[in-house]
Amino acid sequence: MRDKSDILVIGAGVVGGAIARELSKYKVKIILIEKENDVSYGVSKANSGVLHTGLYYPPGSLKAKLCVEGRLMFPKLATQLNVPYKLCGKHVIARTEDECKDLENLKNVGENNGVKGLKIISGEELKKQEPNIDAISALYSPVAGIIPPYLFTIASAENALENGVKILVNTKVLDIKEVDSGYKLKTTKGVFHSTIIVNSAGLYADRISAMIGLDKYKLYPCRGEYLLLDKNCSSLINSMIYPVPPKVAGVLGVHLTPTLEGNILIGPTAEFIRNREAPATTKEKIKQLIDGAKQLLPKIPLNQIIYAFSGVRSKITPPEEKDSRDFIIQEDLRNFFNLIGIESPGLTSAPAIAKMVVQMIEQNIDLTEK
Ligand SMILES: Cc1cc2nc3c(=O)[nH]c(=O)nc-3n(C[C@H](O)[C@H](O)[C@H](O)COP(=O)(O)OP(=O)(O)OC[C@H]3O[C@@H](n4cnc5c(N)ncnc54)[C@H](O)[C@@H]3O)c2cc1C
């Protein structure tokens, strides 16, 4: 037996890192296991990096609750962890009368979710804030923000490490067995034993769950491609610019996101793929991104595109379903906690997910603060 822990967290993405950090406040032995070379090598390294406010998720859902709670936690948390962030605000723009009605709906959903400060503004008002954007009207969300997702993940994991969490990279979980006193894990670095398991393996969470016989989950990988504009374009927009979301489950449409480094991100696309390890970019989707960006910002300088990349969403919603399914965060077996389908707004929600998981664990074992 290589190592024993009270709680073993599988997956050092933004969610596993936040959970390990939250747990590190208590007198328990925690191990965080990651199959890749370093933390933040999964979905958490390539996404929009947006701190969402909660416009898109059905009131009462975990996505709505955890997104709103998580977003509110970020300013303090990012400051504590010394991670840069900016509440640059966001405009969802309407270019037809029908889209203006959609903005009203988004505003209502947001307000029902407890989002503060939402305002519908005219095209003229928008022009004052965003001189390069044309629209009939826009929904303004002043508290939406941006953060480099990898920096936040690394900082959470480092803080957990400083607080005594053991982090093992290059350690892939291969099999899990239930034993009398908890769970026995076979990994590429030997056998581990833990009383409690938290499965936050992102795109592979369904496979981890299946290892223990819970094969009821299936994740549908959905690739999102991006283009990056050079920093000399930074003055083109001052806030995030989103279209009214298309009527596709969990997809927000190609948008423009300023980065803290001064670039502008264009994307993401949404394409269901078979292979989870396929972070490619394609000619077809690059064209779609350029068309989408031109609709938001007609004078976008295409010769300033300097990079293309993609990330893969871990969707629990099958491609044929219209409405996006909620996050699954539950104790599926005694002391075995599954986190499945943690797609967007998973980054924003991560700190609140961590608090929720700790509260669930607290029902089973004594958590004494250090
Ligand atoms: C295109 C795109 C855009 C997005 N935009 C946003 C956004 O703007 N705002 C927002 O809030 N959210 C956004 N998201 C969602 C957000 O990125 C995810 O919800 C979040 O990163 C999920 O984190 P995670 O820790 O669950 O997964 P991951 O980061 O994938 O972490 C899971 C980890 O588990 C490891 N692992 C898997 N299997 C094993 C194993 N067998 N043994 C050991 N380790 C294993 C993986 O290597 C990985 O590092 C976006 C996602 C995508 C794809």
Ligand as a Chemical Component Dictionary entry (heavy atoms), coordinates in Angstrom:
data_LIG
# 
_chem_comp.id                   LIG 
_chem_comp.type                 NON-POLYMER 
_chem_comp.pdbx_formal_charge   0 
_chem_comp.three_letter_code    LIG 
# 
loop_
_chem_comp_atom.comp_id 
_chem_comp_atom.atom_id 
_chem_comp_atom.alt_atom_id 
_chem_comp_atom.type_symbol 
_chem_comp_atom.charge 
_chem_comp_atom.model_Cartn_x 
_chem_comp_atom.model_Cartn_y 
_chem_comp_atom.model_Cartn_z 
_chem_comp_atom.pdbx_ordinal 
LIG C1  C1  C 0 -14.591 25.955 -24.617 1  
LIG C2  C2  C 0 -14.901 26.135 -23.160 2  
LIG C3  C3  C 0 -15.206 27.396 -22.650 3  
LIG C4  C4  C 0 -15.519 27.555 -21.311 4  
LIG N1  N1  N 0 -15.704 28.811 -20.810 5  
LIG C5  C5  C 0 -15.967 28.980 -19.495 6  
LIG C6  C6  C 0 -16.108 30.273 -18.955 7  
LIG O1  O1  O 0 -15.892 31.273 -19.630 8  
LIG N2  N2  N 0 -16.457 30.399 -17.652 9  
LIG C7  C7  C 0 -16.682 29.320 -16.860 10 
LIG O2  O2  O 0 -17.063 29.503 -15.701 11 
LIG N3  N3  N 0 -16.492 28.060 -17.335 12 
LIG C8  C8  C 0 -16.131 27.876 -18.622 13 
LIG N4  N4  N 0 -15.926 26.626 -19.127 14 
LIG C9  C9  C 0 -16.089 25.487 -18.232 15 
LIG C10 C10 C 0 -14.850 25.266 -17.381 16 
LIG O3  O3  O 0 -13.684 25.363 -18.155 17 
LIG C11 C11 C 0 -14.947 23.872 -16.753 18 
LIG O4  O4  O 0 -16.198 23.762 -16.109 19 
LIG C12 C12 C 0 -13.860 23.615 -15.734 20 
LIG O5  O5  O 0 -12.590 23.916 -16.258 21 
LIG C13 C13 C 0 -13.920 22.155 -15.320 22 
LIG O6  O6  O 0 -12.911 21.921 -14.385 23 
LIG P1  P1  P 0 -12.655 20.458 -13.837 24 
LIG O7  O7  O 0 -11.675 20.614 -12.749 25 
LIG O8  O8  O 0 -13.967 19.809 -13.558 26 
LIG O9  O9  O 0 -12.069 19.659 -15.084 27 
LIG P2  P2  P 0 -10.559 19.547 -15.619 28 
LIG O10 O10 O 0 -9.895  20.852 -15.669 29 
LIG O11 O11 O 0 -10.629 18.759 -16.877 30 
LIG O12 O12 O 0 -9.842  18.707 -14.493 31 
LIG C14 C14 C 0 -10.007 17.317 -14.369 32 
LIG C15 C15 C 0 -8.645  16.701 -14.218 33 
LIG O13 O13 O 0 -8.789  15.304 -13.984 34 
LIG C16 C16 C 0 -7.677  14.660 -14.548 35 
LIG N5  N5  N 0 -7.989  13.244 -14.720 36 
LIG C17 C17 C 0 -8.878  12.696 -15.578 37 
LIG N6  N6  N 0 -8.865  11.354 -15.484 38 
LIG C18 C18 C 0 -7.952  11.039 -14.534 39 
LIG C19 C19 C 0 -7.474  9.808  -14.002 40 
LIG N7  N7  N 0 -7.920  8.613  -14.434 41 
LIG N8  N8  N 0 -6.527  9.846  -13.029 42 
LIG C20 C20 C 0 -6.040  11.044 -12.581 43 
LIG N9  N9  N 0 -6.446  12.235 -13.081 44 
LIG C21 C21 C 0 -7.396  12.235 -14.037 45 
LIG C22 C22 C 0 -7.497  15.398 -15.870 46 
LIG O14 O14 O 0 -6.209  15.218 -16.412 47 
LIG C23 C23 C 0 -7.792  16.833 -15.467 48 
LIG O15 O15 O 0 -6.630  17.578 -15.177 49 
LIG C24 C24 C 0 -15.569 26.434 -20.459 50 
LIG C25 C25 C 0 -15.231 25.164 -20.958 51 
LIG C26 C26 C 0 -14.867 25.026 -22.285 52 
LIG C27 C27 C 0 -14.431 23.686 -22.789 53 
# 
loop_
_chem_comp_bond.comp_id 
_chem_comp_bond.atom_id_1 
_chem_comp_bond.atom_id_2 
_chem_comp_bond.value_order 
_chem_comp_bond.pdbx_ordinal 
LIG C1  C2  SING 1  
LIG C2  C3  SING 2  
LIG C2  C26 DOUB 3  
LIG C3  C4  DOUB 4  
LIG C4  N1  SING 5  
LIG C4  C24 SING 6  
LIG N1  C5  DOUB 7  
LIG C5  C6  SING 8  
LIG C5  C8  SING 9  
LIG C6  O1  DOUB 10 
LIG C6  N2  SING 11 
LIG N2  C7  SING 12 
LIG C7  O2  DOUB 13 
LIG C7  N3  SING 14 
LIG N3  C8  DOUB 15 
LIG C8  N4  SING 16 
LIG N4  C9  SING 17 
LIG N4  C24 SING 18 
LIG C9  C10 SING 19 
LIG C10 O3  SING 20 
LIG C10 C11 SING 21 
LIG C11 O4  SING 22 
LIG C11 C12 SING 23 
LIG C12 O5  SING 24 
LIG C12 C13 SING 25 
LIG C13 O6  SING 26 
LIG O6  P1  SING 27 
LIG P1  O7  DOUB 28 
LIG P1  O8  SING 29 
LIG P1  O9  SING 30 
LIG O9  P2  SING 31 
LIG P2  O10 DOUB 32 
LIG P2  O11 SING 33 
LIG P2  O12 SING 34 
LIG O12 C14 SING 35 
LIG C14 C15 SING 36 
LIG C15 O13 SING 37 
LIG C15 C23 SING 38 
LIG O13 C16 SING 39 
LIG C16 N5  SING 40 
LIG C16 C22 SING 41 
LIG N5  C17 SING 42 
LIG N5  C21 SING 43 
LIG C17 N6  DOUB 44 
LIG N6  C18 SING 45 
LIG C18 C19 SING 46 
LIG C18 C21 DOUB 47 
LIG C19 N7  SING 48 
LIG C19 N8  DOUB 49 
LIG N8  C20 SING 50 
LIG C20 N9  DOUB 51 
LIG N9  C21 SING 52 
LIG C22 O14 SING 53 
LIG C22 C23 SING 54 
LIG C23 O15 SING 55 
LIG C24 C25 DOUB 56 
LIG C25 C26 SING 57 
LIG C26 C27 SING 58 
# 
